[in-house]
Amino acid sequence: MRPLVENFPFFCIFLAIVAGILSATLCHGRVAYGLTLASNAVIAVLSAYTLGYVCTTGESFVYTMGRFTAPFGNAIRCGPLQAMMALVFTLVMATSLIGGQRDLFHDVARSRQPFYFTMVDLLEASLLALVYTDDVFTGYVFIEISTIAACALVMAKDTGPNLIATVRYLFMSLLGSGLFLIGLTILNSITGYLLMPPLAQAVAALWESGSYLVPLTVSVGLIVAGLGIKSAMFPFHMWLPDAHGGATTTSSAILSGLVLKGYIMLMMTMMVRVFSMDLMEELGVTDVMLAFGLLGMIFGSLGALREYHIKRMLAYSSVAQIGYIFMGLGVGSTEGVVASCFHVLVHACCKPLLFLCAGRLSAVSGHHRSLKNLRGSAYRDLVAGLGFTVGALSMIGIPLLGGFVSKLYFANASLLTNKTAVVLLTIALSTVLNALYYIPALLGIWVKPAPEETAIVVADATAEELAFDRSFTAAALVLMAAIFVLGIFYHPITDVIELGVRHF
Amino acid sequence: MSNGPEKQDWRTRLVSWVDGDREPKDQSLFVMEQRHRRRFLPTEEEHERREKTRLHRFFNWYPVAAVFIALTLVTVLLGTVLQMPLFGQESNPINNEVAEHYLEHGEEDTGSSNAVTAMILSYRGFDTLGESCVLFLAVTSVMMLLLKDGEDEDGKLARRSAREADQEEHGDIILKRTAWVLTPFIFLFAIYVLLNGETSPGGGFSGGTILGAGLILFSSAFGQRNVRVIMDRKTYSFIRTFGLMLYALLYGAYIFFGANGLPNYLAGMALLIDLAVGLVVACTIYGFYALFSTGEI
């Protein structure tokens, strides 16, 4: 009999699935919303407990899903990194739901609201499974779940452009899943395993003996490309701005902040646990990732510079931030992976905050989205303005905020390699570009326009929308606090990440 | 305040800079001076024209790029296949202890003599639970997209139901008679396949597909109204969620017992799980048919 706490990761996944099924039977969106929040709260508590347990033992544990041990049956593996990601993802998911509540019930048709929460619950289950999985095929199955659920989240607000964006998103996602699956079948046919520990041994043996070199290379390439497409790695990011920019606030926050990160976590697991960083470096995959990451940082920001639609601007900024994460992986050292993990956390808190605040700012401006019409909107909801400011400054990388620390870690990670110059210069350039589009946006929302212009914009907003939004305020304050914590008290967090990467 | 108007002026200048409007004259550099005012709202025709040129340009390069990418991928994958282990050789890496264990000890481990059932329901059951969730989600998202929600948008619904009345019952007598004779046997066969998954080829997925196909045949011959007599929307939702819920709960208990080394209390659960999977699959298949043809269940 194992300690009860080792069951918690499985309980979390299972609870999310059950909550999703239950939500589909409910008639009222509000009830499903309550159920989803309750299940998220329980999952958060269980994950926090698991995190405490793995940090005290300092090791990861494998939990067999059934009676059969590896290599015969499914298994999940939980270490400090996995537990922390699960905790943060769950909390951010709940906060996004709370913060975007008003928009959510306004944008999604009444009869569809329970289904929306089914999607959210199963998305939560798939995120947890992608983080915890120790079996490559389980990874694929839960990629499918998150693909469908994510597309449904975009589709929930059924305007014409949104449906087109969903179709595009679906096509690109399916292409990504398809490439990943082909990669897996090739890998399975040359190794004969699906569970990660024996798979890693078999891959190492193949690499040493030099047999099946071409299939191994191709399968690594396909897996990385498949997951890269799904997580909007630079040249494959064209679907992202439409899908994330048009969806309802909560969907945008969840998609940008969490869904992309689930795929990235699976990619990290594959790279570190299955293929090992040395192999990735010798195959040249890390160099390609570094190049795509650096290009993504620049071109994502350039794309954002051209936008005047606030949510599309934020979506392009996600492309740049994903570029940072791939740059960290591309550096090819443990420090790089730690920096990437920290940036996953920072972006998972920052981007939902920005999307929630942008949604609120446009709600108090009669649902106008262009920066021109948002002028002075910060004065109509101070917390939204403050939240947007904190998020934007963190994205630029101002000290005391999370973004600064992750940039510091990226720069540190690059010092030990021979790619220091290009990484540091690109970080500097990307910081300038970030400032170039975030600062005008900040000035825009904080500078008061002429009263008659304000009157025109506010005339489109109903009194209900202008009223104080308690749930939004609470969510924004929580996320702002999280960004300050990540920026000031980051040492315990990076210690946990370092411990987690050592026991990946 | 003496600096009031001056301050106002400073503000307007800043605001116009933020908006990307033309730079105020006294500060402007020579380049900024020539810049056109950024247009926030192009007229509708202008917008349409721009979209058209964009689409035109897109279709110019799209076929070239698509062919190029497809050819590259085909070459790479074919090259890989040439290097992969030959099909059916004994020395292939996939013929390792895992496959051997599944075939040799499958029956004593799981109690089902069908190795495929042993694999999908016991050894790798968590993946199967995930796949069932995929099916469930697929129908749910189609319901989200297509289900009529009672709000009649400009008489669309009325026109649609008028059209449906024409299609409701198929006029073809051959189809009707054949369906009348075949449907009971299809259902019987489906139940047989469902319940014998442990010992013979079949199980939840194949049985559920046959059940769903039988429902589709019945509803295409006699109209959905007649299916609704036995299964209306509420019953449908109930069966769908009940199937997956039963599966999830049983399998959750199974994982919990198995992982904690408790005795296996659920030795005979394969039958129930097969039944649950069958319900989910049948509902998925029929749901797709009904939703895509009429938008109702």
Contacts between the chains, C-beta under 8 A, distances in Angstrom:
chain1	res1	chain2	res2	distance
A	1	B	260	5.4
A	1	B	261	5.9
A	1	B	262	7.5
A	2	B	259	7.1
A	2	B	260	5.8
A	2	B	261	7.5
A	7	B	256	6.7
A	7	B	259	7.0
A	7	B	260	7.2
A	10	B	255	6.3
A	10	B	256	7.5
A	10	B	259	7.1
A	14	B	248	7.2
A	14	B	252	4.9
A	14	B	255	7.8
A	17	B	129	7.5
A	17	B	133	6.3
A	17	B	248	5.6
A	18	B	245	7.3
A	18	B	248	5.9
A	18	B	249	7.6
A	18	B	252	7.8
A	20	B	133	7.7
A	21	B	136	7.3
A	21	B	241	5.6
A	21	B	244	5.3
A	21	B	245	5.2
A	21	B	248	6.5
A	22	B	241	7.9
A	22	B	245	7.7
A	24	B	136	7.8
A	24	B	140	6.0
A	24	B	237	7.3
A	24	B	240	7.9
A	24	B	241	5.6
A	25	B	237	6.6
A	25	B	238	7.6
A	25	B	241	4.9
A	63	B	259	5.7
A	64	B	258	6.8
A	64	B	259	5.2
A	65	B	125	7.4
A	65	B	126	4.3
A	65	B	255	5.1
A	65	B	258	7.7
A	65	B	259	6.8
A	66	B	122	6.7
A	66	B	123	7.4
A	66	B	125	6.0
A	66	B	126	7.1
A	66	B	254	6.4
A	66	B	255	5.5
A	66	B	258	4.2
A	66	B	259	7.0
A	67	B	109	7.8
A	67	B	122	7.8
A	67	B	257	7.8
A	67	B	258	3.6
A	67	B	259	7.9
A	67	B	264	6.6
A	68	B	109	7.2
A	68	B	122	7.4
A	68	B	123	5.5
A	68	B	258	7.5
A	71	B	97	7.6
A	71	B	98	5.2
A	72	B	98	6.3
A	72	B	101	5.8
A	72	B	102	7.4
A	72	B	123	5.5
A	73	B	122	7.8
A	73	B	123	5.0
A	73	B	124	6.7
A	74	B	123	7.8
A	74	B	124	5.6
A	74	B	125	7.2
A	74	B	126	4.0
A	74	B	127	6.3
A	109	B	149	5.6
A	109	B	151	7.7
A	110	B	149	7.3
A	111	B	147	7.1
A	111	B	149	4.0
A	111	B	150	7.0
A	112	B	144	5.1
A	112	B	147	7.9
A	112	B	149	7.1
A	115	B	140	5.3
A	115	B	141	7.6
A	115	B	143	6.4
A	115	B	144	4.7
A	116	B	144	7.5
A	118	B	137	7.5
A	118	B	140	5.6
A	119	B	137	7.2
A	119	B	140	7.3
A	119	B	141	7.2
A	122	B	133	6.1
A	122	B	137	5.9
A	125	B	133	7.6
A	129	B	130	7.4
A	135	B	127	7.7
A	137	B	124	7.3
A	137	B	127	5.7
A	138	B	126	6.2
A	138	B	127	5.6
A	138	B	130	6.8
A	141	B	127	5.1
A	141	B	130	3.6
A	141	B	131	6.0
A	141	B	134	7.0
A	142	B	130	5.9
A	144	B	130	7.7
A	144	B	131	8.0
A	144	B	134	5.0
A	145	B	130	6.4
A	145	B	133	5.7
A	145	B	134	5.7
A	145	B	137	6.2
A	148	B	134	6.7
A	148	B	137	4.7
A	148	B	138	6.0
A	148	B	141	5.8
A	149	B	137	6.1
A	149	B	141	7.9
A	151	B	141	7.0
A	152	B	137	7.5
A	152	B	140	7.4
A	152	B	141	4.2
A	152	B	144	5.9
A	155	B	141	7.1
A	155	B	144	6.6
A	155	B	145	6.2
A	156	B	144	6.8
A	158	B	145	7.5
A	182	B	77	7.3
A	186	B	80	6.4
A	186	B	84	6.9
A	188	B	94	6.8
A	189	B	84	6.0
A	189	B	85	6.2
A	189	B	92	7.5
A	189	B	93	7.1
A	189	B	94	5.8
A	190	B	84	6.7
A	190	B	85	6.6
A	190	B	93	5.6
A	191	B	93	5.6
A	192	B	92	7.8
A	192	B	93	4.3
A	192	B	94	4.3
A	192	B	95	7.3
A	192	B	96	4.2
A	192	B	98	6.4
A	192	B	99	7.4
A	193	B	96	7.5
A	193	B	98	6.7
A	202	B	93	7.3
A	212	B	83	6.7
A	212	B	84	7.3
A	212	B	85	7.5
A	213	B	83	7.9
A	214	B	79	6.7
A	214	B	80	5.9
A	214	B	83	4.2
A	215	B	80	5.2
A	215	B	83	5.4
A	215	B	84	5.2
A	218	B	76	6.2
A	218	B	77	7.5
A	218	B	79	7.8
A	218	B	80	4.4
A	219	B	80	8.0
A	308	B	20	7.6
A	308	B	40	7.0
A	370	B	40	6.2
A	371	B	18	7.8
A	371	B	19	7.2
A	372	B	19	5.3
A	372	B	40	5.7
A	375	B	15	6.8
A	375	B	18	7.9
A	375	B	19	7.5
A	440	B	17	7.9
A	440	B	18	4.9
A	440	B	20	7.8
A	443	B	14	6.7
A	443	B	18	4.6
A	444	B	15	7.9
A	444	B	18	4.7
A	444	B	19	7.1
A	447	B	11	6.4
A	447	B	14	6.0
A	447	B	15	5.2
A	447	B	18	6.5
A	448	B	11	7.5
A	449	B	15	6.2
A	450	B	12	7.9
